[in-house]
């Protein structure tokens, strides 16, 4: 086969900018995170036009259809000429949910918490430890029913 008919999967994934380096693409193949037409592949497997490539990048799996063969890395704008994204929208929604539900206690870009931050958090938790009775649901029975009725009439 000539080089225009097929190319190694690790080289192709690097060329169409799915992975930043060919080494990362190769490592992903070795970890069984790349499938061609439903079959786990080695980095040396040849990819052809029309193949469906699934790349598992936790938490989601990306699905692409090969439109043309690319051996050399290209600009991001020309990637759509070589692959077609077939990833379901539900996968992208899952990625967005994971991004949103991440740790919300830190501002993005502030880095790792310092010892001082940890001490402040410990002090806060100790100070609020005695306030558990405010959130106890058993205390609702102690309220006077008339008081609740008066509150509803407002």
N, C-alpha and C positions, 0 to 999 in steps of 0.2 A: 504494500500500500504506500502511496506517496504521502508526504507530510501534509498535503492539503486535504486529504481524505480523512485523516485521523491524527490525533495528538494525545500525549499522555494526559491523564486526568489531573494530576497535580499541576502540571504546566498550564493546562487550560484554566483551572480554577484561579491560578495566580494571574493569568493574562486577562481574564474578564473581571478582575478586581474583587473576587469573592473573599480571597485571603490576601493579606498584606505581603506575605513572602511565600515563596515556593516551599520552603521548609515547613511552614505552618500548614499548607495544603497537604503536603506529604504526611505530616504527623496526624492530621485529621483522618486521612485515609487509613493509616495504620491502626487508629483507634476505632475503626469501623463506623465512622460518622459520615461517610460518603457512600451513596448508593447510585448505581446506574441501572435504570430500568428495574428497580426493586432488588438488586443484588449488591451486597457489600463488595467493595473493590479495593485492590492494592493500588499504590500510587502509580505503578507502571501500566495500568489498564488503559487502553486506547478508547477515546471518546469520539463518536461520529455524529454527523448531522442527524437530528431527529431523536437523539437519546434524551431521556428524562433523567436529570441529575437531582438527587436529594442530598442536601447538606444539612447535617444536624449541628446547629450551634445553640446549645441550651440557652434559653428555655424553649426555643422553637425549631422547627425544621423548615428550611427554605427549599422550594421546588423550582427547578429551571428546565426549560426545554432548549436544546442546543439548535440554533438557527444556522450558524456558520462556525467554522473552525478558526481558532486564533492561537497562534504560537507565541507571538510577542505581546508584551503588556501594552495596553492601550489607554487612552484618555477615558475618563468617566462618561463623557457624552456619547461615545461611540459603542459603549457596552450593549446598549439596547439593540444594536444591529447583529449581535452575536448570540445573545441569550434572551429568552422570553421568561419573565417572572410568572410562575404558575402557583405561587404560594397562596393558600386560602386566606381570606381576610380575617378569619377567626384566629389564625396564628399571629397576625400582626396585632390584633386586639389583645391577645394573651401577652405579647411583649409589652404593649402599652400599660396593661394592668400591673405587670411586674415592675415596670419603671415607676409608676405612680405609687404603688404600695410599698416602695422601699422604705428605708429607715427615715422617718420624717423629723426626727429630733435634731438633725444637724443641717445647717445651711450648706448648699452645694459649694464645693471648693474650699471649705474650711479645714479639710483634712481630718486626720485622726484626733480623737479627744486627748487632751493632755491630762496629767495627774490632777491639775487644779480643777479641770472640768469634772473629772470623776469625783473629787472630794465635794464639789458643790452639789452634784447629783446625789451623793450619799447623804449630805446634810439635809437636802430637800426631802428625801425619802424618810429620814428619821423624824423630821418635823411633821410630816403628814401622816406618819404611822398611827398617831393617836386620833386622827380624824375619821377613822373607819366607821364610827357610829353614825356619821352623817349619811352614809351610803347604805345603811342596814335596812333592808326591806321589811324586817319584822316590826319596825317602829311604826309603820303605817297603821297598824291596828290600834295604836294608842291614841290616834287623833279622834276628836269628837265628831260624830256624824253631822251634827248641826252646823259645826264650823265649816265643814265641806259644802253643805247645802247653801249656806250664806255666800260662800265664795263663788258658787256657780251662778248665783243671781246677779252678780256684778256685771 
